[in-house]
């Protein structure tokens, strides 16, 4: 088993053989973007689409796509994954529904850009299928369906019976499933690498191996020199805590994945999954799975959820306990896969704001902007964030810049050890709740609701 090496997705296509040159001393730009992941790259792409002569510089500590953009589960969803009521309370229900609509359009937008730019990212239109395997999960699933119908996704979501699920895939003990249409499976490292090349073709400059130490109005201080720019956009998502002055802005929450070896045709004949649906479950500590291009199964979930002091993983390497947990999830949902070895295990971080709601913004007085806090749905959300951030940077008043997440600011996370204790307690309660629900086979456990309350997740 290969452990770390950034992610399986890079093992699939190969890590960059050479790095783009680092910043060579002081320089200037019209727009400086900190971070060359999906958010920063999409922002650059749309900036240069509107103003091809703009001098756009992306500053990357490692290499383009090193973070969550090249490690995620490959779910391109186009869904609103945060607390609708919180956004509506600050704006209106109508404003939230408009944002729900625009998020849905991101899947088609990403697909269209890939086609136009010749980016082969294994994009395959599909659906999300969240399975319920006990009565508590089934109740939670039905409540989720009703919630999504209330908030503008009624045309995308439907419930499947156990027989209907069995026609698609073999998962033991299924009592039903929620299906959401209009999604796509992607190979994220292919997507982010292709997007970086497309951005460069449009005239952007990407410097790698250049760590940002701090930034303020008009300048970005790096280990390789200072960048002077009137507009500076922070697009660092889960890596934000590493920048001076931003330690408590967003928590870097860990998520890990495993990938099997390619399964033979006889295994797939028993599993099914011909539609390549994005498979998850309705546990409180949920999982996310995909069937890859070459016939592997990837399974992702939370392992050790958070490292004390917002510390990061070492090159995507998860611990042994996390790998064991993920393997147990794989064998629970796909017992046929237990016959075959795990080929790769890796991990990464997602950015989580204190209210668990994503945000995009720009302070016109300072020229400092930001985007992120996607809480695990960044593949598609980053596209809308990039479009919005580009409009804000260009001073445009558009429908995108009036969405309820624009200029949304939330309080910082608590200092240590309180945030470590709170987050770990939440996930401990999730685990206890899932075990009780499986054993008692009754209503959803109140322990999960208490866990959510501790950290403000719901």
N, C-alpha and C positions, 0 to 999 in steps of 0.2 A: 504494500500500500504506500502510495506517495502522500506525504503529509505536508501541507503548506504549499510552498512554491507559488505563492499568491493565490492561485485557484486552478481547478480542473480546466476551466475554460481556456486558460493560457497554456496548459499542458496540451490541449487539443490543437491549438494553432501555433504554439511556440512563443516564449517570451521574446520581447524585442532584442534582436541581436546587437543592436547599437542603440545608444540613447541620443536624443536630440541634444545639441550643445546647450550647456548651461549659460546663464546670463554672464556676459563678459563686461562687468563694470556697470557704471551708471548709464541710464538710458531714459527715454521719454516715450509716451504713448498717448493716444487719444482716450483709450479705454484699457485699463489694466484689470485682468481677471485672475483672481487667486484660485487655482485649482483647475486641472484639465481633465475633469470627469465629465459625465453627461451634462450637468448643469452649465458648467463653464463653456463646454464645446457648443451646446445648442445656443447659448447666448451669443457666442462669437458668430455662429453660422447665420443667425437672424440679423445681427448687427450689420454684417457685411452684405447680406441680401438687400438691406435697405440703403446702406451707404458703402459701396465697394471701395471707396478711397479712404475709409477709416483706418487708422493705425491701431490695430488690436493686438495686445500682448497677453498671452496666457502663461502664468507662472506656476510650475509644477515641481513639487519636492522630489518625487520619484520619477515615474513616467506616466504619460497620458493613459488614464484608465486603470491606474494601480489600485484605487480604492474600490468602493462598492460598485462602481460602474463595470468593473471587470470581474466581480466576484458574486454577484447576486444570483437569484434563482431563475432568471430568464423569463419572468412573468411580465409581459407588456399588457397592462390591464385597463388603463383609462377609466379608473373608478375613483370616487371620492371616498377616501379611507379614514377620514377624521370625524370629529364631532360636529355634525351639521348644526346643531342647536347653538353651539358656541359662536360659530361664524354668523348665524342668523341674528343672534342677540345683538351683535355689534353693527349689523347692516340690515338685512331683511331676508325673508324666505325666498323672495324672487331673485335676489342677488345670488344666493346659494344655488338655486336651481340653474341659473345661467352658467355658473362655474361647473356644476355637474355635467352640463351639456358640452362645455368646451373640453373638459377632461375626457369625455367619451371620444371626442374627435382626435385625440392625440395618437391613438393606435393607427388610424388611417394616415395621419400626417407623417408619422415616423416611417411607415411602410412606403409612402410616396417618396419621401426624401431618399430612402435607401435605393429605391428603383431608379430615381433620377441620377443619383451619384454613383451608381454601380456598387453599392455596398452589399456584399453577400453575408447576411447575418443569420442564416437559417430561419428566417421569419416564416412562420406558418400560422395562418388564421385558425383560431380555436376558441374554446370556452373554458371558463373556470368551473370546476366541479368540487364542491365542498361536501364531503360525506359525513353522515351522522351514524354512529354505531351504538348508541344507547339512547334511552328516552330523554335524558337531560339534554344531550346534544341535539336531538330532534326538535325539542321545544325551542332551544336557542336558535336553531336554523330557521324555524318557522317565524320566530320573532324578527330575525334578521331579514327575511324575505319581506315581511310587512313593512319594516323600517325602510328598506330600499325602495319599495313601491311608493311610500309616502314622500320620498325625497328624489323623485324624478327618474328612477331606474326601473320602473315597472315594466317597460318594454324589453328590458334586457334579462330579467330574472324570472325563474320559474322553478317549481319543485318537481323532483323525479321520485317515483315510487321505487321500492327495492327491485322490482322486476325491470323497470326502465334502466336503472343503474347497471344491472347484470347484463343487459344487452350491450353495454359499452365497455365495462371493465369488471374484473373479478376482485372485489375487496370483501373480506370476510365480515359477516355480522352487520351489513349495511341495512339501516331502517329507512333511509331516504337520502336525498342529496339536493343541494341548491346549485343550480346551474346559472351562470351569468355569461351572456353572449358578448361578442364584439371584442375578443381579446386575441392575443397572439403569443406564441412561443418564440423566443429568440435565443441566440447564442450571444450573451452580452459582451464578451471580449471582442468578438468579431464586429459587433455594432460600434463599440467605442473606438476601436482602432480605425475602422473605416470612416467614422465621423471625424476623427482627428485629422486624417488625411484630406477629407473633403474641406474642412475648415482651412487647412493650409493652402489648398488649391485656390481658395477664395481670397487669400492674401494675409491671413492671420499668422502670427509668429508664436510658436510654442517653445518655451525654454524649459528643459528638464533638469533634474538634479540641482534645483534652486529652491532652498527652503525660505519661506517667508517668516521673518522673526516678529515683525510688527507692521502695522499700517495705520495711517491717520490721514486726515484731509490732505490730498495732493500728493502723497508719496507712500510707497511700499518699500520697507527696508528688508532686504534679503541677505543671505550669507554671501552672495556674489556681487552685490551692488544695490543701488537704490533706483527705483523706478518712479519717475515723476509723471503724474497723469491727473487730469481734472475729474475723471470718473474712475472709481476703483470698486470692483464688484467681488465680494467674497462668495465663492462657490465651493466650499470645502466640506459641506455635509458632516459626516461623522468625524472628520478630522479637525473640526473647528476648534476643539478644546486645546489643540497644540499651538494656537496662535496667542501671543501675549495679549492679555486682557479679555480673553474669551473662554476661560477655563470652565465657567459654569453656564455658558449660553445654551449649549445643547449637549446632552449626554451621549457618548458613543456607546450605543447598545450593541452587544455582540450577537451575531447569528452565524451558524455553522452549517456546512453541507457535506454530504458524501456522494460519491458516484460509483455505481457498480461497473464491473466489466461489461462489455456489450453482451446482451443476453441472446441466446440462439433462437431460431424461429420457433422451435417447439415450446420454449418458455413463453414467448409472446402469444402463441396459440392458446395457452391456458390463461394468461393474464388478460388478453384483449387489448384495450387501450389504443385501438386503431385511429381514434380521432385526436390523439395527442393532446387531450384535455390537460389543463393545469390543475393538478389534483391536490386538494388539501383536506383538512378535517375540521370538525366543529368543536374540538377540544379547546379549553381555555388557553393551554400552551400548544397552540396549533402548529401544524407542519405544512410544508409546501414542496411539491414534487413535480418533476417533468420527465417526459420520455424524450430523450435527445435524438438528434439526427441519426446517430449511428447505433441506436438501440440500447442505450444505457438508461438506468433510472437514477435520477438525482433526488435526494431527500434533504430538506433543510428544516431547521428548527432552532430554538434557543438552546444553547448549551450553558456555559457559565455566562450569565447575561450581562455582567458589567464588572470591569476591573477597577479596583480601588484607585481613586485619584484620576479617573478618566484615562488610565493607561491603555495602550494599544497592544494588539497581538504582534507576534514576531513573524512577519512575512506570511501571514495567513495560516499559521499552524494552530489547530485546535488541540485541546488536551484529550487524553485517552478516555476520560469519563464521558465527555461530550460525544466522541466517536461511538462509544458503546450505546449511548442513548439514541443516537440517530440510527444506528444499525437495528436496534430494537423496534423503532418506528417502521423502518423498511420491512422487517420481517412480519410485523403485525398487519400491515396493510397489503403487503405483497409476499405472502409466504413462499411462493414459487421462487422468489429471488434469493431465498436463504441458501439455495444450492450453489450460489455463485459468489465469488469474493468481491470485497470492496476494493476499488482501484485507486481512489483518491479521496482525501478529506481536507477541507480547508475552512477558513472562517474570515469574517470581516466585520465592520461596524456600520450601523445606520445612525443618523442624527435624530435625536429625540428632544424637542422643546419641552418646557415644563408643562404646557397644557396639551401636549401630544398633537398639535395642529401645525401643519406646514405654513410657511410664510415666505413672501417675496416683498422686497421693498427697496426704496432709495431715498436718502435724505438729500433734498435739493440743496440745502445750505452747505453741506460738506462734500457732496458728490460721492458719498459712500453708500454702496448698495449690498444686498445680500439675497440669497435664496437657499432654501433647504428645509430640513426638519421633516422629511417625507415619511418617516416612521415605517420604512420598508416597502414603499410603493414608488420608488424613484425612477424606474425605467421609463414609464410613460409620463409621470408627473414632471420630471425634469424638462421635458419638451415644452410643456405649457409654461413652466417657470422661466425657461430660457427665452421664449417669445415675449413673456411679460417683462422680464428684466431688460431685454433689448429695447422695448418701447419706452420703459422708464428712463433708460440711459439716454435715449434720443429725445427725451422731453415730449413725447407724444401722449396725447390724451385719447385713449382707445377703450374699447369694451374690455380688453384684457386688463388695463391698468385700473379699472373700476371694480375688479373682482374682490370679494371680501377678505382674501388673504393678503392683499396688498397693504404694505406698511403696518401689518399686524405685529405688535411687539408684546412679548410675555416676560414675566419675571424670571430671574435666573433660578437655576437649581440650587438646593441647599448646599452648604459646605459639607465636606467630609467630617465625620463618618456617616452623616445623616442620609446623604443620597445613596451611598452604598447599601446601608441598612434597609432603606425604603424599597429600593429596586429589588434587592435579593429577597426581601420579605414578600413582595408582590409575586414573584415567580415561584417561591416556595408555596404560597397559598394556591396558586394556579395548579401546581402539581398535586397538592393534597386534594383540591376540589375535583380534579380529573379522576383521581383514584377512587374517591368517594362516589362520584357519579357512575363510574364503571361497576363498582361493587353493589351499590344500593339500587341502581337503575330507577331513580326517581326524578324529581325536578332538579333544575340547575342548582348547584351548591351556592350558598350565600358567601362562602369563603372567597370565591373569585371576585364577587362584587366588592367585598371588603379590600381585596388586594388592589383592585382598580382604584378604589377611593384613596388608598394610602398615597399613591403617586399622582393622582389626578388624571388617570388615563381615560376615565369616563365620568 
